[in-house]
Amino acid sequence: MNADVGKQRSNRARTQLIRSDPAVDASFVQFLEEEARVSCVQIAIAANLGSMAGELKLDETDRRILELLSDNARRTIADIAARVNLSPAPVKRRIDRLQQIGVIAGYTVLLDHAMIGPSIDAFTELRFAGDADIDEILREVKEIPEIHEVFTMAGDPDALLRIRVDDVEHLREVVNRLRRTGRVTGTKTLMVLDRWARPSAG
């Protein structure tokens, strides 16, 4: 079977399955149908993560400290020290070092967006033209405030975006803006229904 024909059938099947679900808004089904008509081209992106990890020289205590801070950035130095079996002074030195070398890029808060107001979380796959300058595209993507995270991928798709918008129409506007960059040849959007994250131990 021709690859393009197989992809078109897959897109139609996905849309038909979603259309049959009464919980899904009809405008989102229409939005997916529009996406299914956009062609895509695959390129490969390579990343040498192993050598980067070696240069950082993080030991198990560093990783445990990062895990504890990721779980709760407001932990005190004394609390972290007790959990990694060190005194507070060396723990603070480790945290300062992790900040200086850029492993800890900053601190933030986790929000319950359902309490703030209606919103939709979605993931959008991007596929680029073969001669696309990926760094240039990513610079444009980062200028779109609704895009909260960007992951470049080795394989298909070329990039994965995490998007937060007010409603389906807002999502359509963001994806259309991505398409207008001129180098995006295909998109596929997945709408988040629920979220769960594994808490750090301890």
C-alpha positions in Angstrom: 0.0 0.0 0.0 1.3 3.5 -0.9 2.4 5.3 2.3 0.4 8.4 1.6 -2.8 6.3 1.0 -2.2 4.5 4.3 -1.7 7.8 6.1 -4.9 9.2 4.7 -6.9 6.1 5.8 -5.4 6.3 9.2 -6.4 9.9 9.5 -10.0 9.1 8.4 -10.2 6.3 10.8 -9.0 8.5 13.7 -11.5 11.2 12.8 -14.4 8.7 12.5 -13.6 7.2 15.9 -13.5 10.7 17.5 -16.7 11.7 15.7 -18.6 8.7 17.2 -17.7 9.9 20.8 -20.6 12.2 21.9 -18.3 13.8 24.5 -16.2 15.4 21.8 -17.2 18.8 20.5 -18.1 18.8 16.8 -15.8 21.8 16.1 -12.8 19.7 17.3 -13.8 17.0 14.9 -13.8 19.5 12.0 -10.5 20.8 13.2 -9.0 17.3 13.0 -10.4 16.8 9.5 -8.7 19.9 8.4 -5.4 18.7 9.8 -5.8 15.3 8.0 -5.6 17.2 4.6 -2.2 18.7 5.3 0.7 16.8 3.8 3.9 15.9 5.8 7.6 15.4 5.1 9.9 13.5 7.5 13.4 14.5 8.3 15.7 13.1 11.0 17.1 15.1 14.0 20.0 13.7 16.0 21.0 14.6 19.6 24.0 13.4 21.6 22.5 13.3 25.0 24.9 10.8 26.4 28.0 12.9 26.1 26.2 15.9 27.6 25.3 13.8 30.7 28.9 12.8 31.0 30.2 16.4 30.9 27.8 17.4 33.8 29.2 14.8 36.1 26.2 14.4 38.3 26.3 11.8 41.0 23.4 10.0 42.7 23.2 12.6 45.4 22.9 15.4 42.9 20.1 13.5 41.1 18.3 12.9 44.4 18.5 16.6 45.2 17.1 17.4 41.8 14.3 14.9 42.3 13.4 16.4 45.7 13.4 20.0 44.3 11.3 18.9 41.3 8.7 17.4 43.6 8.7 20.6 45.9 10.9 23.6 45.0 10.1 25.1 48.4 11.9 22.4 50.4 14.3 23.8 52.9 18.0 23.0 52.7 17.7 21.2 56.1 14.9 19.0 54.8 16.9 18.1 51.7 20.0 17.4 53.8 18.2 15.0 56.0 16.8 13.1 53.0 20.2 12.7 51.3 22.2 12.1 54.5 24.4 15.1 54.3 24.7 18.3 56.4 23.1 21.5 55.1 26.4 23.2 54.0 27.4 20.6 51.3 23.8 20.4 50.1 23.7 24.2 49.6 27.0 24.0 47.7 25.6 21.3 45.5 22.5 23.3 44.8 24.5 26.4 44.0 26.7 24.4 41.6 23.7 22.9 39.9 22.4 26.5 39.4 25.7 27.8 38.1 26.1 25.1 35.5 22.6 25.5 34.3 21.1 22.2 35.4 18.6 24.1 37.6 17.4 26.7 35.2 14.8 28.3 37.6 12.0 27.7 40.0 8.3 27.8 39.3 4.9 27.0 40.7 2.4 24.3 39.7 -1.1 25.7 39.0 -4.4 24.0 38.9 -5.7 25.6 35.8 -9.2 24.2 36.3 -9.5 26.4 39.4 -8.4 29.5 37.4 -10.8 29.1 34.5 -11.7 27.0 31.4 -8.7 25.8 29.4 -7.6 23.1 27.0 -4.3 21.4 27.0 -3.1 19.8 23.7 -0.1 18.3 22.1 0.6 19.2 18.4 3.0 17.2 16.3 5.0 19.2 13.7 6.6 18.0 10.5 9.0 20.2 8.5 10.1 20.5 4.9 13.3 18.7 4.2 15.3 21.9 3.7 13.8 23.7 6.7 16.1 25.5 9.2 14.8 23.9 12.4 16.4 26.4 14.7 14.7 29.3 12.8 11.3 27.5 13.1 11.8 26.9 16.8 12.6 30.6 17.3 9.3 31.5 15.7 7.5 28.8 17.8 8.8 30.2 21.0 7.2 33.6 20.2 3.8 32.1 20.5 2.7 32.5 24.1 0.2 29.6 24.0 3.1 27.1 23.4 4.5 26.1 26.8 7.0 23.4 25.8 8.8 22.3 22.6 10.4 18.9 22.1 12.5 18.2 19.0 12.3 14.5 18.0 14.6 12.0 16.3 12.2 10.5 13.7 8.5 11.2 13.0 7.3 13.8 14.0 10.1 16.4 13.9 8.8 18.3 16.9 6.1 18.0 19.6 4.5 21.1 21.2 2.5 21.3 24.4 -0.1 24.0 24.0 -2.6 25.6 26.5 -5.6 27.5 25.0 -9.0 28.8 26.1 -11.1 26.7 23.7 -11.1 24.8 20.4 -11.3 27.9 18.3 -8.3 29.3 20.1 -6.5 26.0 19.4 -7.3 26.3 15.7 -5.8 29.8 15.6 -2.6 28.7 17.2 -2.1 25.7 14.8 -3.0 27.9 11.8 -0.3 30.3 12.9 2.2 27.4 13.0 1.3 26.4 9.5 1.8 30.0 8.2 5.5 29.8 9.0 5.9 28.3 5.6 8.1 25.4 6.6 5.6 23.3 8.5 4.3 20.7 6.1 2.1 18.7 8.5 0.5 18.9 11.9 -1.5 16.5 14.1 -3.1 17.7 17.3 -4.1 15.6 20.4 -6.4 17.1 23.0 -5.7 16.2 26.6 -8.7 14.8 28.6 -6.9 14.3 31.9 -3.5 14.5 33.5 -1.5 12.4 36.0 2.1 12.8 37.1 4.1 10.4 39.3 5.3 12.2 42.5 8.9 11.9 43.5 9.6 9.4 46.3 10.0 10.9 49.7 
